[in-house]
Amino acid sequence: MEQQKRLTPYMKQYEDFTLGNIRWLPYVIFFNRPSYASSVLNTDSAGFRVSHGPVGPYSLQDAPPAGEVSVLLGGSTAFGLGASGDEHTLPSLLSQGPDGVS
């Protein structure tokens, strides 16, 4: 455990996130904590993880970009479990591409 803390100190934020208020919802089973904020992991008021595009952070619920958007839904990988920050998740990295949100 000490080696994990030394190599990936940001994982403590994921532990805090998962030990908190889990919302049990019909058809979805559970959903992420809403309005969670830390230096590693942030969610909007609906529980969607904040993504970073070329111009800055976006959220599906609270700060959607103008125009058409793409949404990546899924479990741990789509959420970015284990990423060292919101800007390092798959949705954030994909938004940096040629057709990304600007």
N, CA, C and O atoms as CSV, one atom per row, in Angstrom:
chain,resi,resn,atom,element,x,y,z
A,1,MET,N,N,0.810,-1.185,0.000
A,1,MET,CA,C,0.000,0.000,0.000
A,1,MET,C,C,0.864,1.264,0.000
A,1,MET,O,O,0.516,2.255,-0.641
A,2,GLU,N,N,1.965,1.227,0.704
A,2,GLU,CA,C,2.866,2.384,0.738
A,2,GLU,C,C,3.430,2.668,-0.650
A,2,GLU,O,O,3.601,3.827,-1.029
A,3,GLN,N,N,3.720,1.613,-1.408
A,3,GLN,CA,C,4.248,1.805,-2.752
A,3,GLN,C,C,3.190,2.440,-3.655
A,3,GLN,O,O,3.516,3.283,-4.490
A,4,GLN,N,N,1.938,2.045,-3.495
A,4,GLN,CA,C,0.857,2.661,-4.281
A,4,GLN,C,C,0.769,4.150,-3.952
A,4,GLN,O,O,0.630,4.975,-4.855
A,5,LYS,N,N,0.849,4.495,-2.685
A,5,LYS,CA,C,0.779,5.903,-2.288
A,5,LYS,C,C,1.940,6.697,-2.871
A,5,LYS,O,O,1.785,7.861,-3.241
A,6,ARG,N,N,3.091,6.067,-2.950
A,6,ARG,CA,C,4.273,6.743,-3.477
A,6,ARG,C,C,4.195,6.902,-4.988
A,6,ARG,O,O,4.527,7.963,-5.516
A,7,LEU,N,N,3.754,5.849,-5.696
A,7,LEU,CA,C,3.730,5.869,-7.156
A,7,LEU,C,C,2.516,6.593,-7.734
A,7,LEU,O,O,2.625,7.259,-8.764
A,8,THR,N,N,1.379,6.470,-7.088
A,8,THR,CA,C,0.141,7.070,-7.605
A,8,THR,C,C,-0.621,7.767,-6.471
A,8,THR,O,O,-1.685,7.298,-6.066
A,9,PRO,N,N,-0.096,8.865,-5.963
A,9,PRO,CA,C,-0.754,9.532,-4.841
A,9,PRO,C,C,-2.154,10.035,-5.175
A,9,PRO,O,O,-2.987,10.179,-4.280
A,10,TYR,N,N,-2.421,10.302,-6.440
A,10,TYR,CA,C,-3.734,10.808,-6.847
A,10,TYR,C,C,-4.845,9.778,-6.677
A,10,TYR,O,O,-6.016,10.159,-6.656
A,11,MET,N,N,-4.531,8.504,-6.557
A,11,MET,CA,C,-5.554,7.465,-6.388
A,11,MET,C,C,-6.321,7.638,-5.082
A,11,MET,O,O,-7.423,7.108,-4.941
A,12,LYS,N,N,-5.758,8.368,-4.128
A,12,LYS,CA,C,-6.465,8.661,-2.879
A,12,LYS,C,C,-7.760,9.411,-3.172
A,12,LYS,O,O,-8.753,9.218,-2.470
A,13,GLN,N,N,-7.770,10.264,-4.196
A,13,GLN,CA,C,-8.977,10.999,-4.567
A,13,GLN,C,C,-10.065,10.052,-5.067
A,13,GLN,O,O,-11.247,10.279,-4.805
A,14,TYR,N,N,-9.681,8.992,-5.783
A,14,TYR,CA,C,-10.660,8.011,-6.250
A,14,TYR,C,C,-11.249,7.233,-5.078
A,14,TYR,O,O,-12.441,6.925,-5.075
A,15,GLU,N,N,-10.427,6.914,-4.088
A,15,GLU,CA,C,-10.935,6.239,-2.894
A,15,GLU,C,C,-11.949,7.121,-2.181
A,15,GLU,O,O,-13.009,6.647,-1.772
A,16,ASP,N,N,-11.631,8.387,-2.031
A,16,ASP,CA,C,-12.555,9.328,-1.393
A,16,ASP,C,C,-13.851,9.435,-2.200
A,16,ASP,O,O,-14.943,9.451,-1.630
A,17,PHE,N,N,-13.728,9.506,-3.502
A,17,PHE,CA,C,-14.887,9.627,-4.387
A,17,PHE,C,C,-15.820,8.421,-4.264
A,17,PHE,O,O,-17.038,8.591,-4.199
A,18,THR,N,N,-15.267,7.211,-4.231
A,18,THR,CA,C,-16.095,6.011,-4.190
A,18,THR,C,C,-16.653,5.708,-2.809
A,18,THR,O,O,-17.631,4.968,-2.697
A,19,LEU,N,N,-16.068,6.251,-1.765
A,19,LEU,CA,C,-16.561,6.000,-0.415
A,19,LEU,C,C,-17.671,6.955,-0.017
A,19,LEU,O,O,-18.260,6.805,1.053
A,20,GLY,N,N,-17.959,7.917,-0.847
A,20,GLY,CA,C,-18.955,8.924,-0.511
A,20,GLY,C,C,-20.355,8.533,-0.930
A,20,GLY,O,O,-20.712,7.355,-0.943
A,21,ASN,N,N,-21.125,9.514,-1.265
A,21,ASN,CA,C,-22.538,9.390,-1.589
A,21,ASN,C,C,-22.768,8.717,-2.951
A,21,ASN,O,O,-22.694,9.381,-3.984
A,22,ILE,N,N,-23.041,7.425,-2.959
A,22,ILE,CA,C,-23.369,6.717,-4.198
A,22,ILE,C,C,-24.867,6.817,-4.412
A,22,ILE,O,O,-25.654,6.538,-3.507
A,23,ARG,N,N,-25.253,7.214,-5.607
A,23,ARG,CA,C,-26.673,7.350,-5.926
A,23,ARG,C,C,-27.156,6.091,-6.627
A,23,ARG,O,O,-26.660,5.758,-7.703
A,24,TRP,N,N,-28.102,5.395,-6.046
A,24,TRP,CA,C,-28.692,4.198,-6.641
A,24,TRP,C,C,-29.886,4.625,-7.478
A,24,TRP,O,O,-30.846,5.188,-6.952
A,25,LEU,N,N,-29.833,4.361,-8.772
A,25,LEU,CA,C,-30.863,4.814,-9.700
A,25,LEU,C,C,-31.470,3.640,-10.458
A,25,LEU,O,O,-30.767,2.682,-10.777
A,26,PRO,N,N,-32.773,3.704,-10.751
A,26,PRO,CA,C,-33.384,2.648,-11.555
A,26,PRO,C,C,-32.766,2.607,-12.950
A,26,PRO,O,O,-32.420,3.646,-13.513
A,27,TYR,N,N,-32.636,1.437,-13.488
A,27,TYR,CA,C,-32.110,1.158,-14.834
A,27,TYR,C,C,-30.604,1.363,-14.967
A,27,TYR,O,O,-29.990,0.787,-15.865
A,28,VAL,N,N,-30.002,2.159,-14.109
A,28,VAL,CA,C,-28.576,2.435,-14.194
A,28,VAL,C,C,-27.821,1.688,-13.087
A,28,VAL,O,O,-26.616,1.468,-13.212
A,29,ILE,N,N,-28.481,1.311,-12.047
A,29,ILE,CA,C,-27.963,0.709,-10.817
A,29,ILE,C,C,-27.377,1.807,-9.938
A,29,ILE,O,O,-27.985,2.163,-8.928
A,30,PHE,N,N,-26.225,2.351,-10.287
A,30,PHE,CA,C,-25.692,3.464,-9.506
A,30,PHE,C,C,-25.082,4.494,-10.448
A,30,PHE,O,O,-24.789,4.200,-11.607
A,31,PHE,N,N,-24.896,5.696,-9.934
A,31,PHE,CA,C,-24.290,6.750,-10.734
A,31,PHE,C,C,-23.330,7.544,-9.866
A,31,PHE,O,O,-23.400,7.485,-8.638
A,32,ASN,N,N,-22.440,8.280,-10.497
A,32,ASN,CA,C,-21.383,9.005,-9.813
A,32,ASN,C,C,-21.912,10.087,-8.884
A,32,ASN,O,O,-23.021,10.596,-9.048
A,33,ARG,N,N,-21.089,10.418,-7.912
A,33,ARG,CA,C,-21.403,11.497,-6.982
A,33,ARG,C,C,-21.510,12.815,-7.739
A,33,ARG,O,O,-20.621,13.143,-8.525
A,34,PRO,N,N,-22.568,13.571,-7.522
A,34,PRO,CA,C,-22.684,14.876,-8.182
A,34,PRO,C,C,-21.845,15.934,-7.471
A,34,PRO,O,O,-21.613,15.856,-6.264
A,35,SER,N,N,-21.400,16.913,-8.236
A,35,SER,CA,C,-20.701,18.098,-7.718
A,35,SER,C,C,-19.497,17.746,-6.850
A,35,SER,O,O,-19.249,18.400,-5.837
A,36,TYR,N,N,-18.754,16.723,-7.240
A,36,TYR,CA,C,-17.532,16.354,-6.518
A,36,TYR,C,C,-16.388,17.184,-7.097
A,36,TYR,O,O,-16.267,17.317,-8.315
A,37,ALA,N,N,-15.564,17.730,-6.237
A,37,ALA,CA,C,-14.451,18.561,-6.694
A,37,ALA,C,C,-13.166,18.199,-5.965
A,37,ALA,O,O,-13.142,18.112,-4.737
A,38,SER,N,N,-12.103,17.988,-6.728
A,38,SER,CA,C,-10.781,17.766,-6.171
A,38,SER,C,C,-9.756,18.167,-7.229
A,38,SER,O,O,-10.124,18.564,-8.334
A,39,SER,N,N,-8.500,18.067,-6.898
A,39,SER,CA,C,-7.447,18.415,-7.856
A,39,SER,C,C,-7.289,17.356,-8.940
A,39,SER,O,O,-6.626,17.601,-9.948
A,40,VAL,N,N,-7.887,16.181,-8.748
A,40,VAL,CA,C,-7.748,15.063,-9.681
A,40,VAL,C,C,-9.044,14.763,-10.416
A,40,VAL,O,O,-9.022,14.456,-11.608
A,41,LEU,N,N,-10.158,14.847,-9.730
A,41,LEU,CA,C,-11.437,14.343,-10.228
A,41,LEU,C,C,-12.550,15.325,-9.908
A,41,LEU,O,O,-12.713,15.742,-8.761
A,42,ASN,N,N,-13.323,15.695,-10.938
A,42,ASN,CA,C,-14.430,16.632,-10.763
A,42,ASN,C,C,-15.651,16.139,-11.515
A,42,ASN,O,O,-15.540,15.653,-12.640
A,43,THR,N,N,-16.822,16.263,-10.892
A,43,THR,CA,C,-18.071,15.917,-11.564
A,43,THR,C,C,-19.002,17.121,-11.522
A,43,THR,O,O,-18.902,17.972,-10.638
A,44,ASP,N,N,-19.914,17.175,-12.498
A,44,ASP,CA,C,-20.876,18.275,-12.528
A,44,ASP,C,C,-22.066,17.941,-11.638
A,44,ASP,O,O,-22.056,16.927,-10.940
A,45,SER,N,N,-23.087,18.787,-11.660
A,45,SER,CA,C,-24.229,18.606,-10.763
A,45,SER,C,C,-25.056,17.366,-11.087
A,45,SER,O,O,-25.893,16.962,-10.280
A,46,ALA,N,N,-24.839,16.752,-12.251
A,46,ALA,CA,C,-25.540,15.517,-12.604
A,46,ALA,C,C,-24.688,14.279,-12.322
A,46,ALA,O,O,-25.197,13.160,-12.383
A,47,GLY,N,N,-23.419,14.458,-12.020
A,47,GLY,CA,C,-22.526,13.327,-11.759
A,47,GLY,C,C,-21.654,12.948,-12.933
A,47,GLY,O,O,-20.914,11.969,-12.848
A,48,PHE,N,N,-21.716,13.696,-14.038
A,48,PHE,CA,C,-20.847,13.430,-15.180
A,48,PHE,C,C,-19.479,14.044,-14.924
A,48,PHE,O,O,-19.378,15.131,-14.353
A,49,ARG,N,N,-18.428,13.352,-15.344
A,49,ARG,CA,C,-17.078,13.867,-15.139
A,49,ARG,C,C,-16.823,15.048,-16.059
A,49,ARG,O,O,-17.244,15.055,-17.216
A,50,VAL,N,N,-16.135,16.033,-15.534
A,50,VAL,CA,C,-15.769,17.216,-16.307
A,50,VAL,C,C,-14.679,16.825,-17.301
A,50,VAL,O,O,-13.737,16.119,-16.943
A,51,SER,N,N,-14.803,17.280,-18.550
A,51,SER,CA,C,-13.806,17.042,-19.593
A,51,SER,C,C,-13.111,18.354,-19.924
A,51,SER,O,O,-13.611,19.436,-19.615
A,52,HIS,N,N,-11.954,18.237,-20.557
A,52,HIS,CA,C,-11.199,19.420,-20.962
A,52,HIS,C,C,-11.002,19.399,-22.461
A,52,HIS,O,O,-10.433,18.455,-23.011
A,53,GLY,N,N,-11.473,20.443,-23.121
A,53,GLY,CA,C,-11.267,20.621,-24.550
A,53,GLY,C,C,-10.144,21.617,-24.778
A,53,GLY,O,O,-9.482,22.035,-23.828
A,54,PRO,N,N,-9.923,21.998,-26.025
A,54,PRO,CA,C,-8.848,22.939,-26.342
A,54,PRO,C,C,-8.993,24.293,-25.640
A,54,PRO,O,O,-7.994,24.967,-25.387
A,55,VAL,N,N,-10.219,24.692,-25.327
A,55,VAL,CA,C,-10.440,26.002,-24.716
A,55,VAL,C,C,-10.561,25.915,-23.193
A,55,VAL,O,O,-10.470,26.937,-22.512
A,56,GLY,N,N,-10.762,24.732,-22.657
A,56,GLY,CA,C,-10.884,24.607,-21.210
A,56,GLY,C,C,-11.869,23.536,-20.805
A,56,GLY,O,O,-12.245,22.696,-21.623
A,57,PRO,N,N,-12.299,23.555,-19.534
A,57,PRO,CA,C,-13.186,22.510,-19.027
A,57,PRO,C,C,-14.625,22.669,-19.522
A,57,PRO,O,O,-15.128,23.775,-19.715
A,58,TYR,N,N,-15.262,21.511,-19.717
A,58,TYR,CA,C,-16.669,21.438,-20.108
A,58,TYR,C,C,-17.356,20.403,-19.244
A,58,TYR,O,O,-16.726,19.460,-18.765
A,59,SER,N,N,-18.659,20.584,-19.046
A,59,SER,CA,C,-19.437,19.548,-18.388
A,59,SER,C,C,-20.759,19.401,-19.118
A,59,SER,O,O,-21.290,20.374,-19.653
A,60,LEU,N,N,-21.277,18.219,-19.141
A,60,LEU,CA,C,-22.513,17.944,-19.864
A,60,LEU,C,C,-23.684,18.703,-19.260
A,60,LEU,O,O,-24.556,19.174,-19.989
A,61,GLN,N,N,-23.715,18.825,-17.949
A,61,GLN,CA,C,-24.839,19.441,-17.251
A,61,GLN,C,C,-24.646,20.939,-17.024
A,61,GLN,O,O,-25.543,21.729,-17.317
A,62,ASP,N,N,-23.488,21.332,-16.506
A,62,ASP,CA,C,-23.314,22.701,-16.027
A,62,ASP,C,C,-22.637,23.659,-17.004
A,62,ASP,O,O,-22.915,24.858,-16.966
A,63,ALA,N,N,-21.771,23.174,-17.864
A,63,ALA,CA,C,-21.040,24.060,-18.775
A,63,ALA,C,C,-20.859,23.398,-20.135
A,63,ALA,O,O,-19.729,23.159,-20.562
A,64,PRO,N,N,-21.973,23.097,-20.826
A,64,PRO,CA,C,-21.824,22.436,-22.127
A,64,PRO,C,C,-21.261,23.398,-23.172
A,64,PRO,O,O,-21.565,24.591,-23.145
A,65,PRO,N,N,-20.449,22.887,-24.084
A,65,PRO,CA,C,-19.949,23.743,-25.153
A,65,PRO,C,C,-21.078,24.080,-26.126
A,65,PRO,O,O,-22.081,23.368,-26.189
A,66,ALA,N,N,-20.918,25.134,-26.859
A,66,ALA,CA,C,-21.925,25.534,-27.840
A,66,ALA,C,C,-21.920,24.558,-29.017
A,66,ALA,O,O,-20.871,24.037,-29.395
A,67,GLY,N,N,-23.073,24.319,-29.579
A,67,GLY,CA,C,-23.175,23.487,-30.772
A,67,GLY,C,C,-23.256,22.008,-30.475
A,67,GLY,O,O,-23.553,21.589,-29.357
A,68,GLU,N,N,-22.987,21.236,-31.494
A,68,GLU,CA,C,-23.077,19.780,-31.415
A,68,GLU,C,C,-21.930,19.217,-30.583
A,68,GLU,O,O,-20.795,19.685,-30.682
A,69,VAL,N,N,-22.230,18.213,-29.765
A,69,VAL,CA,C,-21.206,17.565,-28.948
A,69,VAL,C,C,-21.313,16.055,-29.081
A,69,VAL,O,O,-22.354,15.522,-29.463
A,70,SER,N,N,-20.238,15.386,-28.765
A,70,SER,CA,C,-20.222,13.929,-28.686
A,70,SER,C,C,-20.106,13.550,-27.221
A,70,SER,O,O,-19.423,14.223,-26.450
A,71,VAL,N,N,-20.774,12.474,-26.842
A,71,VAL,CA,C,-20.748,12.016,-25.460
A,71,VAL,C,C,-20.232,10.592,-25.446
A,71,VAL,O,O,-20.723,9.745,-26.193
A,72,LEU,N,N,-19.256,10.322,-24.612
A,72,LEU,CA,C,-18.713,8.984,-24.444
A,72,LEU,C,C,-19.276,8.422,-23.145
A,72,LEU,O,O,-18.934,8.887,-22.058
A,73,LEU,N,N,-20.137,7.425,-23.265
A,73,LEU,CA,C,-20.747,6.806,-22.091
A,73,LEU,C,C,-20.118,5.441,-21.859
A,73,LEU,O,O,-19.674,4.782,-22.798
A,74,GLY,N,N,-20.087,5.035,-20.627
A,74,GLY,CA,C,-19.542,3.728,-20.310
A,74,GLY,C,C,-19.174,3.642,-18.849
A,74,GLY,O,O,-19.576,4.472,-18.033
A,75,GLY,N,N,-18.415,2.638,-18.541
A,75,GLY,CA,C,-18.027,2.389,-17.165
A,75,GLY,C,C,-16.709,3.058,-16.801
A,75,GLY,O,O,-16.473,4.219,-17.135
A,76,SER,N,N,-15.878,2.330,-16.131
A,76,SER,CA,C,-14.639,2.861,-15.576
A,76,SER,C,C,-13.727,3.494,-16.618
A,76,SER,O,O,-13.165,4.562,-16.377
A,77,THR,N,N,-13.574,2.853,-17.766
A,77,THR,CA,C,-12.673,3.380,-18.794
A,77,THR,C,C,-13.187,4.694,-19.350
A,77,THR,O,O,-12.416,5.642,-19.495
A,78,ALA,N,N,-14.465,4.773,-19.662
A,78,ALA,CA,C,-15.042,6.012,-20.182
A,78,ALA,C,C,-15.001,7.114,-19.127
A,78,ALA,O,O,-14.814,8.284,-19.461
A,79,PHE,N,N,-15.171,6.752,-17.869
A,79,PHE,CA,C,-15.132,7.731,-16.782
A,79,PHE,C,C,-13.715,8.250,-16.564
A,79,PHE,O,O,-13.519,9.385,-16.130
A,80,GLY,N,N,-12.744,7.419,-16.864
A,80,GLY,CA,C,-11.353,7.814,-16.666
A,80,GLY,C,C,-10.800,7.374,-15.332
A,80,GLY,O,O,-9.916,8.027,-14.779
A,81,LEU,N,N,-11.311,6.272,-14.808
A,81,LEU,CA,C,-10.846,5.770,-13.513
A,81,LEU,C,C,-9.342,5.546,-13.559
A,81,LEU,O,O,-8.841,4.810,-14.409
A,82,GLY,N,N,-8.641,6.170,-12.658
A,82,GLY,CA,C,-7.194,6.034,-12.573
A,82,GLY,C,C,-6.423,7.126,-13.286
A,82,GLY,O,O,-5.203,7.203,-13.147
A,83,ALA,N,N,-7.103,7.975,-14.047
A,83,ALA,CA,C,-6.414,9.088,-14.708
A,83,ALA,C,C,-5.914,10.062,-13.646
A,83,ALA,O,O,-6.563,10.249,-12.617
A,84,SER,N,N,-4.771,10.674,-13.892
A,84,SER,CA,C,-4.185,11.579,-12.907
A,84,SER,C,C,-4.854,12.956,-12.884
A,84,SER,O,O,-4.493,13.806,-12.070
A,85,GLY,N,N,-5.815,13.177,-13.762
A,85,GLY,CA,C,-6.570,14.430,-13.777
A,85,GLY,C,C,-7.652,14.395,-14.833
A,85,GLY,O,O,-7.614,13.558,-15.735
A,86,ASP,N,N,-8.615,15.291,-14.733
A,86,ASP,CA,C,-9.710,15.332,-15.700
A,86,ASP,C,C,-9.212,15.497,-17.132
A,86,ASP,O,O,-9.807,14.958,-18.065
A,87,GLU,N,N,-8.142,16.226,-17.303
A,87,GLU,CA,C,-7.620,16.473,-18.650
A,87,GLU,C,C,-6.936,15.253,-19.268
A,87,GLU,O,O,-6.555,15.291,-20.438
A,88,HIS,N,N,-6.775,14.175,-18.499
A,88,HIS,CA,C,-6.116,12.969,-18.998
A,88,HIS,C,C,-7.079,11.810,-19.238
A,88,HIS,O,O,-6.635,10.679,-19.436
A,89,THR,N,N,-8.377,12.064,-19.226
A,89,THR,CA,C,-9.369,11.017,-19.490
A,89,THR,C,C,-9.544,10.834,-20.995
A,89,THR,O,O,-9.157,11.708,-21.771
A,90,LEU,N,N,-10.117,9.716,-21.415
A,90,LEU,CA,C,-10.350,9.486,-22.839
A,90,LEU,C,C,-11.209,10.576,-23.487
A,90,LEU,O,O,-10.855,11.048,-24.567
A,91,PRO,N,N,-12.322,10.995,-22.875
A,91,PRO,CA,C,-13.095,12.072,-23.499
A,91,PRO,C,C,-12.292,13.360,-23.682
A,91,PRO,O,O,-12.408,14.025,-24.711
A,92,SER,N,N,-11.488,13.706,-22.698
A,92,SER,CA,C,-10.671,14.914,-22.818
A,92,SER,C,C,-9.637,14.766,-23.929
A,92,SER,O,O,-9.445,15.687,-24.723
A,93,LEU,N,N,-8.978,13.631,-23.990
A,93,LEU,CA,C,-7.975,13.410,-25.027
A,93,LEU,C,C,-8.595,13.368,-26.418
A,93,LEU,O,O,-8.013,13.888,-27.370
A,94,LEU,N,N,-9.771,12.756,-26.546
A,94,LEU,CA,C,-10.439,12.727,-27.839
A,94,LEU,C,C,-10.871,14.113,-28.287
A,94,LEU,O,O,-10.892,14.394,-29.485
A,95,SER,N,N,-11.214,14.981,-27.348
A,95,SER,CA,C,-11.656,16.326,-27.713
A,95,SER,C,C,-10.514,17.174,-28.255
A,95,SER,O,O,-10.754,18.234,-28.832
A,96,GLN,N,N,-9.291,16.727,-28.080
A,96,GLN,CA,C,-8.132,17.457,-28.580
A,96,GLN,C,C,-7.876,17.176,-30.069
A,96,GLN,O,O,-7.049,17.840,-30.694
A,97,GLY,N,N,-8.588,16.190,-30.632
A,97,GLY,CA,C,-8.401,15.801,-32.024
A,97,GLY,C,C,-8.899,16.839,-33.010
A,97,GLY,O,O,-9.398,17.889,-32.604
A,98,PRO,N,N,-8.772,16.560,-34.296
A,98,PRO,CA,C,-9.150,17.537,-35.326
A,98,PRO,C,C,-10.619,17.902,-35.325
A,98,PRO,O,O,-10.975,18.991,-35.775
A,99,ASP,N,N,-11.474,17.039,-34.840
A,99,ASP,CA,C,-12.908,17.342,-34.796
A,99,ASP,C,C,-13.372,17.634,-33.371
A,99,ASP,O,O,-14.571,17.619,-33.093
A,100,GLY,N,N,-12.441,17.896,-32.482
A,100,GLY,CA,C,-12.775,18.132,-31.080
A,100,GLY,C,C,-13.493,19.450,-30.872
A,100,GLY,O,O,-13.511,20.319,-31.743
A,101,VAL,N,N,-14.083,19.576,-29.697
A,101,VAL,CA,C,-14.785,20.813,-29.318
A,101,VAL,C,C,-13.756,21.902,-29.104
A,101,VAL,O,O,-12.748,21.674,-28.435
A,102,SER,N,N,-13.986,23.066,-29.652
A,102,SER,CA,C,-13.026,24.165,-29.460
A,102,SER,C,C,-13.670,25.332,-28.751
A,102,SER,O,O,-13.013,26.344,-28.506
